[in-house]
Amino acid sequence: MVEGERLPGAPTPEERVVLHVDMDCFYASCERKREPRLRGEPVVVGMGYEAGETTGAVATASYKARDFGVESAQAISTALERLPRRAEHPEDPETAHYRPVDLDYYEDVAADVKAILHDLADTVREVSVDEAYMDVTDRTDWSVAEGFARHVKQRIEREVGVPASVGVAPNMSTAKIASDYDKPDGLVVVPPDDVAGFLAPIDVADVHGVGPVRARELREMGIETAGDLADADPYELTAAFGERGRELHERARGRDERPVEPKGDPKSLSRESAFDGPEDDHDRVLEQALALADAVAERATRKDALYRTIGVKVVTPPFDVNTRARSLPGPVDEPDLVREVAEELLAEFEGESVRKVGVRVSNLSFTADEQAKLGGFKDAATDEGGADGDTDVRDSPTADRASERASERDPEGQASLRDF
């Protein structure tokens, strides 16, 4: 068969039926599932937060909490200023219930949701604990796609007890936009013939893959909507943004031929958090970063991931992205070390204003018998200079000069708790 030729009867990309399932305020929904008395109440779930404390970052805020200006990645101290704790003001309706992250519980709930998705689709791409794509081309067709998607939502609500928004489209990027279009508890179906009309008025910042920084750059080019992006000269976009520019142009036109495939092991794990504005207090930046470091390290442990590199990301005004990283002599699972290295790398930015901070572990491996503690590599580091020519970071806290250094534009500008 000639390469690229389709088998008889095989669907074209435009005929595919792709669902994007996005759980609404998932952590908060899980807490409401566990404590039904929280239903209808503002709920804030904190990362690196303990009950009664004021440190950490907001992992998830329910929609009622968002009405008061509480947002994901915000410092808990800021959230408390906008929406005090209900436990301290039980008679005040303009307060929220604060809960610490309980990943074990959330992953159990997510497993129940994903069992339903795998039951209803031959191919599922799990993007995160609360988000997945489904290719249901062989299970349904466009004449009944809405009913199929409604069945997915109803099964999740009935069997698991948490709400989901679902977008249905011929491809992944359009389905993603559709699931965000009518949150919470939304259901938006975009048949093949309606894709261009659906996308045209969408804000350019909502095109899948466009973040705040890229959106600002596109607006400077006079591109305000997905329709403007679709009509733009692809050669100018490629000249400005490389192949990413052409890719975004295609997505704005409703073209995305990526197959829905299961994800392999991640190459890195990270969390990042934005401040309301430039933050000049280094102690506050560090507090936020250490909460992120704890979350990243915990996530790595849960995934049985070992890491050889620990890094930070610091966004300074106007939107300059600075990354710093340190290589380790061997793969480790050392939560305390993630905090230690993050703090040392961030010391360089003391005295600077910071818009966003992030922590990452990378160069991951997932073989259980590789697990080790950093001290076990001390002799090898002395004899060989470490796997990447770096000294043991515990023995040389001033080894910043050996750190990997880079300063670049933020490719996505995502002000969220997503990987960077």
JORANOR-V831670 format. One record per residue. N is the residue number from 1. RES is the residue in three letters. PHI is phi as a letter, one per 20 degrees, with the letter a starting at -180 (999 if undefined). PSI is psi in whole degrees, 0 to 359 (NA if undefined). Layout:
[[N/RES/PHI/PSI] [N/RES/PHI/PSI]]
//
This chain:
[[1/MET/999/137] [2/VAL/f/137] [3/GLU/g/132] [4/GLY/n/349] [5/GLU/f/140] [6/ARG/e/146] [7/LEU/f/150] [8/PRO/g/130] [9/GLY/n/353] [10/ALA/f/140] [11/PRO/f/143] [12/THR/f/164] [13/PRO/g/324] [14/GLU/f/341] [15/GLU/e/353] [16/ARG/f/152] [17/VAL/d/108] [18/VAL/d/131] [19/LEU/d/139] [20/HIS/d/118] [21/VAL/d/121] [22/ASP/c/115] [23/MET/f/135] [24/ASP/f/121] [25/CYS/l/59] [26/PHE/g/312] [27/TYR/f/317] [28/ALA/f/322] [29/SER/f/322] [30/CYS/f/319] [31/GLU/f/324] [32/ARG/f/325] [33/LYS/f/318] [34/ARG/f/323] [35/GLU/c/88] [36/PRO/g/336] [37/ARG/f/345] [38/LEU/e/351] [39/ARG/f/131] [40/GLY/n/357] [41/GLU/d/152] [42/PRO/f/131] [43/VAL/c/134] [44/VAL/c/126] [45/VAL/d/126] [46/GLY/d/140] [47/MET/e/128] [48/GLY/m/22] [49/TYR/d/139] [50/GLU/d/147] [51/ALA/g/129] [52/GLY/n/352] [53/GLU/e/174] [54/THR/c/8] [55/THR/d/167] [56/GLY/o/187] [57/ALA/c/153] [58/VAL/f/121] [59/ALA/e/317] [60/THR/b/139] [61/ALA/c/132] [62/SER/f/164] [63/TYR/f/325] [64/LYS/f/325] [65/ALA/f/325] [66/ARG/f/332] [67/ASP/f/338] [68/PHE/e/9] [69/GLY/n/12] [70/VAL/e/130] [71/GLU/c/157] [72/SER/g/144] [73/ALA/m/3] [74/GLN/e/149] [75/ALA/f/139] [76/ILE/g/323] [77/SER/f/321] [78/THR/f/318] [79/ALA/g/319] [80/LEU/f/330] [81/GLU/f/324] [82/ARG/e/330] [83/LEU/b/93] [84/PRO/f/169] [85/ARG/f/131] [86/ARG/f/324] [87/ALA/f/332] [88/GLU/e/343] [89/HIS/c/67] [90/PRO/f/339] [91/GLU/e/356] [92/ASP/e/116] [93/PRO/f/340] [94/GLU/e/55] [95/THR/c/172] [96/ALA/c/160] [97/HIS/e/121] [98/TYR/d/134] [99/ARG/c/143] [100/PRO/f/154] [101/VAL/f/135] [102/ASP/c/81] [103/LEU/f/326] [104/ASP/g/314] [105/TYR/f/315] [106/TYR/f/321] [107/GLU/f/327] [108/ASP/f/315] [109/VAL/f/317] [110/ALA/f/322] [111/ALA/f/322] [112/ASP/f/320] [113/VAL/f/312] [114/LYS/f/334] [115/ALA/f/322] [116/ILE/f/316] [117/LEU/f/318] [118/HIS/f/333] [119/ASP/f/331] [120/LEU/e/355] [121/ALA/b/147] [122/ASP/f/331] [123/THR/c/125] [124/VAL/c/132] [125/ARG/d/107] [126/GLU/e/114] [127/VAL/e/321] [128/SER/b/186] [129/VAL/f/336] [130/ASP/c/22] [131/GLU/b/137] [132/ALA/b/154] [133/TYR/d/148] [134/MET/c/133] [135/ASP/d/111] [136/VAL/d/25] [137/THR/g/322] [138/ASP/e/358] [139/ARG/d/340] [140/THR/b/185] [141/ASP/b/176] [142/TRP/f/338] [143/SER/f/336] [144/VAL/c/19] [145/ALA/f/322] [146/GLU/f/317] [147/GLY/f/322] [148/PHE/f/314] [149/ALA/f/322] [150/ARG/f/324] [151/HIS/f/320] [152/VAL/g/310] [153/LYS/f/315] [154/GLN/f/322] [155/ARG/f/319] [156/ILE/f/314] [157/GLU/f/315] [158/ARG/f/316] [159/GLU/e/334] [160/VAL/d/325] [161/GLY/n/24] [162/VAL/c/149] [163/PRO/e/152] [164/ALA/c/149] [165/SER/d/141] [166/VAL/c/132] [167/GLY/d/138] [168/VAL/c/129] [169/ALA/b/174] [170/PRO/f/353] [171/ASN/b/170] [172/MET/f/313] [173/SER/f/320] [174/THR/f/322] [175/ALA/f/322] [176/LYS/f/313] [177/ILE/f/320] [178/ALA/f/322] [179/SER/f/333] [180/ASP/e/349] [181/TYR/f/326] [182/ASP/c/41] [183/LYS/f/153] [184/PRO/e/169] [185/ASP/l/39] [186/GLY/e/160] [187/LEU/b/111] [188/VAL/c/125] [189/VAL/d/128] [190/VAL/c/93] [191/PRO/f/162] [192/PRO/g/318] [193/ASP/f/346] [194/ASP/d/359] [195/VAL/g/310] [196/ALA/f/316] [197/GLY/f/324] [198/PHE/f/317] [199/LEU/f/327] [200/ALA/g/312] [201/PRO/e/357] [202/ILE/f/136] [203/ASP/g/139] [204/VAL/g/330] [205/ALA/f/341] [206/ASP/e/357] [207/VAL/f/132] [208/HIS/g/121] [209/GLY/o/351] [210/VAL/d/123] [211/GLY/d/185] [212/PRO/g/318] [213/VAL/f/311] [214/ARG/f/322] [215/ALA/f/318] [216/ARG/f/318] [217/GLU/f/322] [218/LEU/f/321] [219/ARG/f/325] [220/GLU/f/340] [221/MET/e/5] [222/GLY/n/15] [223/ILE/d/109] [224/GLU/d/331] [225/THR/c/170] [226/ALA/f/326] [227/GLY/f/319] [228/ASP/f/319] [229/LEU/f/320] [230/ALA/f/327] [231/ASP/e/350] [232/ALA/f/159] [233/ASP/f/116] [234/PRO/f/333] [235/TYR/f/323] [236/GLU/f/321] [237/LEU/f/320] [238/THR/f/321] [239/ALA/f/325] [240/ALA/e/323] [241/PHE/c/8] [242/GLY/m/204] [243/GLU/f/335] [244/ARG/f/324] [245/GLY/f/316] [246/ARG/f/321] [247/GLU/f/316] [248/LEU/f/324] [249/HIS/f/316] [250/GLU/f/317] [251/ARG/f/322] [252/ALA/f/335] [253/ARG/e/2] [254/GLY/n/21] [255/ARG/d/121] [256/ASP/b/99] [257/GLU/e/10] [258/ARG/g/130] [259/PRO/f/151] [260/VAL/f/107] [261/GLU/c/146] [262/PRO/g/145] [263/LYS/e/146] [264/GLY/e/190] [265/ASP/f/141] [266/PRO/f/155] [267/LYS/e/339] [268/SER/b/163] [269/LEU/c/134] [270/SER/b/163] [271/ARG/b/145] [272/GLU/b/158] [273/SER/b/132] [274/ALA/e/147] [275/PHE/e/162] [276/ASP/f/328] [277/GLY/b/183] [278/PRO/g/125] [279/GLU/d/121] [280/ASP/e/349] [281/ASP/e/105] [282/HIS/f/325] [283/ASP/f/322] [284/ARG/f/321] [285/VAL/f/315] [286/LEU/f/318] [287/GLU/g/316] [288/GLN/f/318] [289/ALA/f/321] [290/LEU/f/326] [291/ALA/f/319] [292/LEU/f/320] [293/ALA/f/318] [294/ASP/f/318] [295/ALA/f/318] [296/VAL/f/314] [297/ALA/f/320] [298/GLU/f/321] [299/ARG/f/320] [300/ALA/f/317] [301/THR/f/318] [302/ARG/f/330] [303/LYS/e/6] [304/ASP/l/40] [305/ALA/d/135] [306/LEU/d/150] [307/TYR/c/148] [308/ARG/d/351] [309/THR/c/137] [310/ILE/c/132] [311/GLY/b/168] [312/VAL/c/158] [313/LYS/c/132] [314/VAL/c/121] [315/VAL/d/121] [316/THR/d/157] [317/PRO/f/144] [318/PRO/f/307] [319/PHE/b/49] [320/ASP/e/127] [321/VAL/d/122] [322/ASN/d/129] [323/THR/c/141] [324/ARG/c/140] [325/ALA/b/156] [326/ARG/c/130] [327/SER/e/147] [328/LEU/d/160] [329/PRO/f/337] [330/GLY/a/171] [331/PRO/f/135] [332/VAL/c/165] [333/ASP/c/90] [334/GLU/c/84] [335/PRO/g/318] [336/ASP/f/327] [337/LEU/f/324] [338/VAL/f/316] [339/ARG/f/314] [340/GLU/f/312] [341/VAL/f/319] [342/ALA/g/317] [343/GLU/f/318] [344/GLU/f/319] [345/LEU/f/326] [346/LEU/f/343] [347/ALA/g/331] [348/GLU/f/333] [349/PHE/e/9] [350/GLU/f/132] [351/GLY/n/353] [352/GLU/d/153] [353/SER/f/142] [354/VAL/c/129] [355/ARG/e/323] [356/LYS/b/147] [357/VAL/c/147] [358/GLY/b/159] [359/VAL/c/140] [360/ARG/c/145] [361/VAL/d/140] [362/SER/b/187] [363/ASN/l/58] [364/LEU/e/152] [365/SER/c/153] [366/PHE/c/19] [367/THR/e/120] [368/ALA/f/324] [369/ASP/f/359] [370/GLU/e/350] [371/GLN/g/136] [372/ALA/b/166] [373/LYS/d/149] [374/LEU/g/324] [375/GLY/g/333] [376/GLY/f/346] [377/PHE/d/6] [378/LYS/f/316] [379/ASP/f/318] [380/ALA/f/322] [381/ALA/f/323] [382/THR/f/320] [383/ASP/f/325] [384/GLU/d/358] [385/GLY/m/16] [386/GLY/n/162] [387/ALA/f/328] [388/ASP/d/22] [389/GLY/n/9] [390/ASP/e/152] [391/THR/e/165] [392/ASP/f/121] [393/VAL/f/336] [394/ARG/f/328] [395/ASP/e/343] [396/SER/c/76] [397/PRO/f/347] [398/THR/e/21] [399/ALA/e/28] [400/ASP/g/329] [401/ARG/f/341] [402/ALA/e/357] [403/SER/f/149] [404/GLU/f/129] [405/ARG/c/136] [406/ALA/b/146] [407/SER/c/121] [408/GLU/b/168] [409/ARG/f/146] [410/ASP/f/117] [411/PRO/f/335] [412/GLU/c/327] [413/GLY/m/28] [414/GLN/f/117] [415/ALA/e/70] [416/SER/b/179] [417/LEU/e/56] [418/ARG/d/171] [419/ASP/f/144] [420/PHE/c/NA]]
//
